């Protein structure tokens, strides 16, 4: 690695992980958790396992990619079946929704890890996550879950750079968040609504759009893409086909957000 500072931070991360001993990594298959799992496996070998939640909150594609990553490298992979809609208060979509979800998930993960003889659980939040509204981090703190990327002071940009240097295909993977984040706080989250979002976002992905969100405002689909992709979506045939597809999924109206894609757009009312 040519960047001395990056090299030092990666060395620090590995030192932190080495001190954990047997570890279970909460693995979604995203940029951060993939980088963390790679580093943990490099340091701990067979003393690390990956734990992934399988639920309606994530597209099947994400789960398949996580499975493939572990299979190729021979990493033990545990799949936890989850139904967040059964977590008390979750489907009502309160402002601390993420806290409710993370607390339930990590409590179950701790039980599973105990059965595996693993005492340490690590998750992939990074230093930048401390600057956004992240109630899930409260659950992480309460339950004693470790956050080695934050401990090593690694930012998102640094994780992407290191991932590229390490040959991880996720280095430029678009940011992703659970599908529940597509609903305005206070709007009820349903399986039907989640499926509408998943289908709509997969449609945009099929058009070659890399960074996207489809916000579910009840019967209105609000599309967020990068401004450079506006022109593509507004081509006559594409625009009409998007409308036809989205209405077939259950939306009555389809709108393009003129500000474009941005992180945490649903948090504007609370931060």
C-alpha positions as CSV (number, residue, x, y, z in Angstrom):
1,X,0.0,0.0,0.0
2,X,1.4,3.3,-1.1
3,X,-0.5,5.6,1.3
4,X,1.4,5.4,4.7
5,X,-1.5,6.7,6.7
6,X,-3.9,4.1,5.2
7,X,-1.3,1.4,5.9
8,X,-1.0,2.5,9.5
9,X,-4.8,2.4,9.9
10,X,-5.1,-1.0,8.3
11,X,-2.4,-2.3,10.6
12,X,-4.2,-0.8,13.6
13,X,-7.5,-2.5,12.5
14,X,-5.8,-5.8,12.3
15,X,-4.2,-5.3,15.8
16,X,-7.7,-4.5,17.2
17,X,-9.2,-7.6,15.6
18,X,-6.3,-9.8,16.8
19,X,-7.2,-8.8,20.4
20,X,-10.8,-10.0,20.0
21,X,-10.1,-13.7,19.6
22,X,-13.0,-15.7,18.3
23,X,-15.3,-13.2,16.5
24,X,-18.6,-13.2,14.7
25,X,-18.9,-10.4,12.1
26,X,-22.3,-8.9,11.3
27,X,-22.1,-9.3,7.5
28,X,-24.5,-7.6,5.1
29,X,-22.3,-7.8,2.0
30,X,-21.9,-4.1,1.8
31,X,-18.7,-2.1,1.4
32,X,-17.9,-1.8,5.1
33,X,-18.9,-5.2,6.4
34,X,-17.1,-6.9,3.5
35,X,-13.9,-5.0,4.2
36,X,-14.2,-5.8,7.9
37,X,-14.9,-9.5,7.3
38,X,-11.9,-9.7,4.9
39,X,-9.6,-8.2,7.5
40,X,-11.0,-10.3,10.3
41,X,-10.5,-13.5,8.3
42,X,-7.0,-12.4,7.3
43,X,-6.1,-12.0,11.0
44,X,-8.3,-14.7,12.7
45,X,-8.7,-17.3,10.1
46,X,-11.1,-20.1,11.3
47,X,-11.7,-18.2,14.5
48,X,-14.0,-15.8,12.6
49,X,-17.5,-16.4,11.3
50,X,-20.0,-14.3,9.3
51,X,-23.6,-13.8,10.4
52,X,-26.1,-12.4,7.9
53,X,-29.7,-11.5,8.5
54,X,-32.1,-12.9,5.9
55,X,-35.3,-10.8,5.7
56,X,-37.7,-8.7,3.6
57,X,-35.6,-5.7,4.5
58,X,-32.9,-6.7,2.0
59,X,-33.1,-7.8,-1.6
60,X,-32.4,-11.5,-2.2
61,X,-29.5,-10.4,-4.4
62,X,-27.7,-8.9,-1.4
63,X,-28.0,-12.2,0.5
64,X,-26.8,-14.2,-2.5
65,X,-23.7,-11.9,-2.9
66,X,-22.9,-12.4,0.8
67,X,-23.2,-16.1,0.6
68,X,-20.9,-16.2,-2.5
69,X,-18.2,-14.1,-0.8
70,X,-18.0,-16.5,2.2
71,X,-18.2,-19.6,0.0
72,X,-15.3,-18.6,-2.2
73,X,-13.1,-17.9,0.9
74,X,-14.2,-20.8,3.0
75,X,-15.6,-18.5,5.8
76,X,-18.2,-20.1,8.1
77,X,-21.5,-18.3,7.3
78,X,-24.5,-18.3,9.5
79,X,-27.8,-17.1,8.2
80,X,-30.3,-15.7,10.7
81,X,-33.9,-15.7,9.5
82,X,-35.4,-12.3,10.6
83,X,-38.9,-10.8,10.6
84,X,-38.5,-7.2,11.7
85,X,-42.2,-6.6,11.2
86,X,-42.8,-8.8,14.3
87,X,-40.5,-6.7,16.4
88,X,-42.6,-4.6,18.8
89,X,-43.1,-1.1,17.5
90,X,-41.0,-1.6,14.3
91,X,-43.8,-1.6,11.7
92,X,-45.2,1.7,13.1
93,X,-41.9,3.2,11.9
94,X,-40.9,5.4,14.8
95,X,-37.9,7.6,14.6
96,X,-35.9,5.0,16.6
97,X,-36.9,2.3,14.2
98,X,-33.2,1.4,13.5
99,X,-32.6,1.0,17.2
100,X,-35.5,-1.5,17.6
101,X,-34.2,-3.5,14.6
102,X,-30.5,-3.5,15.6
103,X,-31.3,-4.4,19.2
104,X,-33.4,-7.4,18.2
105,X,-30.9,-8.5,15.6
106,X,-27.8,-8.2,17.9
107,X,-29.5,-9.9,20.8
108,X,-30.3,-12.9,18.6
109,X,-26.8,-12.7,17.1
110,X,-25.3,-12.9,20.6
111,X,-27.3,-16.0,21.4
112,X,-26.1,-17.7,18.2
113,X,-22.5,-16.6,18.8
114,X,-22.7,-18.1,22.3
115,X,-23.7,-21.4,20.8
116,X,-20.7,-21.2,18.5
117,X,-18.4,-20.5,21.4
118,X,-17.8,-17.0,20.2
119,X,-17.8,-14.1,22.7
120,X,-17.1,-11.1,20.5
121,X,-19.4,-9.7,17.9
122,X,-18.2,-7.0,15.5
123,X,-20.2,-4.7,13.2
124,X,-19.2,-2.5,10.3
125,X,-20.1,1.1,11.1
126,X,-17.3,3.5,10.2
127,X,-16.1,6.9,11.6
128,X,-18.4,8.8,9.2
129,X,-21.5,7.2,10.7
130,X,-21.0,9.1,13.9
131,X,-22.0,12.3,12.0
132,X,-25.4,11.1,10.9
133,X,-28.6,10.2,12.8
134,X,-27.9,6.6,13.6
135,X,-30.0,5.3,16.5
136,X,-28.9,1.8,15.7
137,X,-25.5,2.7,17.2
138,X,-27.2,3.1,20.6
139,X,-28.1,-0.6,20.5
140,X,-24.5,-1.4,19.4
141,X,-23.2,0.4,22.5
142,X,-25.8,-1.0,24.9
143,X,-25.2,-4.6,23.9
144,X,-21.4,-4.4,23.9
145,X,-21.0,-5.0,20.2
146,X,-17.6,-3.9,18.9
147,X,-17.1,-1.5,16.0
148,X,-13.5,-2.0,14.9
149,X,-13.7,0.3,11.9
150,X,-14.7,3.2,14.2
151,X,-12.0,2.1,16.7
152,X,-9.4,2.3,14.0
153,X,-10.9,5.8,12.9
154,X,-11.5,4.5,9.3
155,X,-13.7,6.7,7.1
156,X,-15.9,5.5,4.2
157,X,-13.5,6.9,1.7
158,X,-10.5,5.2,3.3
159,X,-12.4,1.9,3.4
160,X,-13.1,2.1,-0.3
161,X,-9.5,2.9,-1.0
162,X,-8.2,0.0,1.1
163,X,-10.8,-2.3,-0.4
164,X,-9.6,-1.5,-3.9
165,X,-6.0,-2.1,-2.9
166,X,-7.0,-5.4,-1.4
167,X,-8.8,-6.5,-4.6
168,X,-12.3,-6.5,-3.1
169,X,-15.0,-6.0,-5.8
170,X,-17.1,-4.1,-3.3
171,X,-14.7,-1.1,-3.3
172,X,-17.0,0.9,-5.5
173,X,-20.3,-0.8,-4.6
174,X,-23.0,1.9,-4.2
175,X,-24.2,2.7,-0.7
176,X,-27.2,0.7,0.4
177,X,-29.5,0.7,3.4
178,X,-32.3,-1.6,4.5
179,X,-35.6,-1.1,2.6
180,X,-37.4,0.2,5.7
181,X,-35.4,3.4,5.2
182,X,-37.5,4.1,2.1
183,X,-40.5,4.9,4.3
184,X,-41.1,8.3,6.0
185,X,-41.1,8.1,9.7
186,X,-44.6,7.4,11.0
187,X,-45.8,5.7,7.8
188,X,-46.6,2.0,8.5
189,X,-44.1,-0.5,7.0
190,X,-45.7,-3.5,5.3
191,X,-44.4,-6.5,3.4
192,X,-46.4,-5.3,0.4
193,X,-44.8,-1.8,0.6
194,X,-41.3,-3.3,1.0
195,X,-41.8,-5.6,-2.1
196,X,-43.0,-2.6,-4.1
197,X,-39.8,-0.8,-3.3
198,X,-37.6,-3.8,-4.0
199,X,-39.1,-4.3,-7.4
200,X,-38.9,-0.6,-8.3
201,X,-35.3,-0.4,-7.3
202,X,-34.4,-3.6,-9.1
203,X,-36.0,-2.0,-12.2
204,X,-33.8,1.1,-11.9
205,X,-30.7,-1.2,-11.4
206,X,-31.7,-3.0,-14.6
207,X,-31.5,0.3,-16.5
208,X,-27.8,0.6,-15.5
209,X,-28.4,3.1,-12.7
210,X,-25.9,2.5,-10.0
211,X,-26.9,4.8,-7.1
212,X,-30.7,5.0,-6.5
213,X,-33.4,5.1,-3.9
214,X,-37.2,4.7,-4.4
215,X,-38.9,6.4,-1.4
216,X,-42.3,5.0,-0.7
217,X,-44.7,7.8,0.2
218,X,-47.7,5.5,0.4
219,X,-48.9,5.4,-3.2
220,X,-46.2,7.8,-4.5
221,X,-42.8,6.5,-5.6
222,X,-40.2,9.3,-5.2
223,X,-37.1,8.4,-7.2
224,X,-33.7,9.6,-6.1
225,X,-30.8,9.1,-8.5
226,X,-27.7,11.1,-9.1
227,X,-28.4,14.3,-11.2
228,X,-26.1,12.9,-14.0
229,X,-28.7,10.2,-14.5
230,X,-31.7,12.5,-14.8
231,X,-31.5,12.7,-18.6
232,X,-31.5,8.9,-19.0
233,X,-34.7,8.5,-16.9
234,X,-36.4,11.3,-18.7
235,X,-36.0,9.9,-22.2
236,X,-39.5,9.3,-23.6
237,X,-39.5,5.5,-23.8
238,X,-37.6,5.1,-20.5
239,X,-39.9,7.5,-18.6
240,X,-43.0,5.8,-19.9
241,X,-41.7,2.3,-19.1
242,X,-40.7,3.3,-15.6
243,X,-44.2,4.6,-15.0
244,X,-45.8,1.4,-16.4
245,X,-43.5,-0.8,-14.3
246,X,-43.9,1.1,-11.1
247,X,-47.7,1.3,-11.3
248,X,-47.8,-2.4,-12.0
249,X,-46.0,-2.9,-8.7
250,X,-48.7,-1.0,-6.8
251,X,-47.7,2.7,-7.0
252,X,-50.3,5.2,-8.3
253,X,-47.9,8.1,-8.9
254,X,-44.2,8.2,-9.9
255,X,-42.0,11.3,-9.2
256,X,-38.4,12.2,-9.8
257,X,-36.7,14.1,-6.9
258,X,-35.1,17.2,-8.4
259,X,-32.4,17.3,-5.7
260,X,-31.3,13.8,-6.6
261,X,-29.9,11.0,-4.5
262,X,-28.4,12.0,-1.1
263,X,-27.7,10.1,2.1
264,X,-30.2,10.4,4.9
265,X,-32.9,12.3,3.0
266,X,-35.5,10.8,5.3
267,X,-33.7,12.2,8.3
268,X,-34.2,15.9,7.3
269,X,-37.1,16.3,9.7
270,X,-35.2,15.1,12.7
271,X,-31.6,16.4,12.3
